[in-house]
Amino acid sequence: MSTLTNIEKRKLERILGMSSGYVLDFSNRTFSEFVTDSTGREIYDSRYDSFGGSKANRLRGFWAAEGNHNVGKLLARIPRSGAGALSGRQFRRLEEVADDVRLPTRPSYRSVFAGDVNT
């Protein structure tokens, strides 16, 4: 289970345009391929449908089910995925959160992440 805070989740949801049930402009196929290529996980597996079946809900389920390492890997690759247009600020913010999730021992704006980097 990742240790994203509720505040971070809300920020990520805004950056990724998740209020509509989508994640940027991924199709079901491209979202599945992206998650599999990034983490080796299948986003349409039932373990990620605890919040519902939309792409946004599956991403929320991924955040709940996976450890910091996989969540960080996925977040770090989103800006370079080609899905949607991120502003420079959104791009930097997403990378910052991804780095902090993947590398919890690195000094950063947020030092509350601990452990769970080997999952």
C-alpha positions in Angstrom: 0.0 0.0 0.0 1.4 3.4 -1.0 1.7 6.1 1.5 0.3 8.9 -0.6 -1.5 11.4 1.6 -5.0 12.5 0.8 -3.7 15.9 -0.1 -1.3 14.4 -2.6 -4.0 12.2 -4.0 -6.2 15.2 -4.6 -3.4 17.1 -6.2 -2.6 14.2 -8.5 -6.2 13.8 -9.4 -6.4 17.4 -10.5 -3.1 17.1 -12.5 -4.3 14.0 -14.2 -7.9 15.2 -14.8 -9.4 12.3 -12.9 -12.7 13.9 -11.8 -14.4 12.7 -15.0 -13.3 9.1 -14.6 -10.5 9.4 -17.1 -6.8 9.7 -16.7 -5.5 12.3 -19.1 -6.5 11.1 -22.5 -5.6 7.4 -22.2 -7.9 4.9 -23.8 -8.5 1.7 -22.0 -6.0 -0.1 -24.2 -3.3 2.6 -23.9 -3.8 2.9 -20.2 -3.5 -0.9 -19.7 -0.3 -1.0 -21.9 1.2 2.0 -20.1 0.7 0.5 -16.6 2.0 -2.9 -17.7 5.0 -1.4 -19.4 5.7 0.8 -16.5 5.2 -1.6 -13.6 4.6 -5.1 -14.9 1.1 -4.9 -13.4 -2.2 -5.4 -15.2 -4.5 -2.4 -14.3 -7.6 -4.3 -15.2 -6.9 -7.0 -12.6 -9.7 -7.3 -10.0 -7.4 -6.2 -7.2 -7.6 -2.6 -8.6 -11.3 -2.3 -9.0 -12.2 -1.6 -5.3 -13.2 2.0 -6.2 -14.9 1.1 -9.5 -14.1 0.3 -13.1 -13.2 3.6 -14.7 -9.5 4.4 -15.4 -9.5 7.0 -12.6 -11.0 4.6 -10.1 -8.5 1.9 -11.2 -5.7 4.3 -10.7 -7.0 5.0 -7.2 -7.2 1.3 -6.6 -3.6 1.0 -7.8 -2.5 3.6 -5.3 -4.3 1.7 -2.5 -3.0 -1.8 -3.5 0.6 -1.2 -4.6 3.6 -0.1 -2.7 5.5 3.2 -3.0 8.0 1.8 -5.5 5.4 0.8 -8.1 3.3 3.9 -7.5 6.4 6.1 -7.9 7.5 4.2 -11.1 4.1 4.8 -12.6 3.8 8.4 -11.7 7.3 9.1 -12.9 6.5 7.8 -16.4 3.2 9.6 -16.9 4.7 12.9 -17.9 6.6 11.2 -20.7 3.8 8.9 -21.8 2.4 11.2 -24.4 -1.0 11.1 -22.9 -2.5 14.5 -22.5 -0.8 17.9 -22.2 0.7 18.8 -18.9 1.8 22.3 -18.2 5.3 22.8 -17.1 4.2 23.3 -13.5 2.0 20.1 -13.6 4.9 18.2 -15.1 7.3 19.3 -12.4 4.8 18.7 -9.6 4.1 15.2 -10.9 7.8 14.4 -11.1 8.4 15.7 -7.6 5.7 13.5 -6.1 6.9 10.5 -8.1 10.5 11.0 -6.9 9.3 11.3 -3.3 7.3 8.1 -3.5 10.0 6.1 -5.2 12.9 7.5 -3.1 11.5 7.9 0.3 14.9 8.4 2.0 15.9 11.3 -0.2 15.6 14.7 1.5 12.7 16.5 0.0 9.7 18.7 0.6 8.1 15.7 2.2 9.9 13.4 4.5 6.9 11.3 5.7 7.4 8.4 3.2 9.1 5.5 4.8 10.0 2.0 3.7 8.0 0.0 1.2 10.5 0.7 -1.6 11.1 -3.0 -2.4 7.6 -3.9 -3.5 
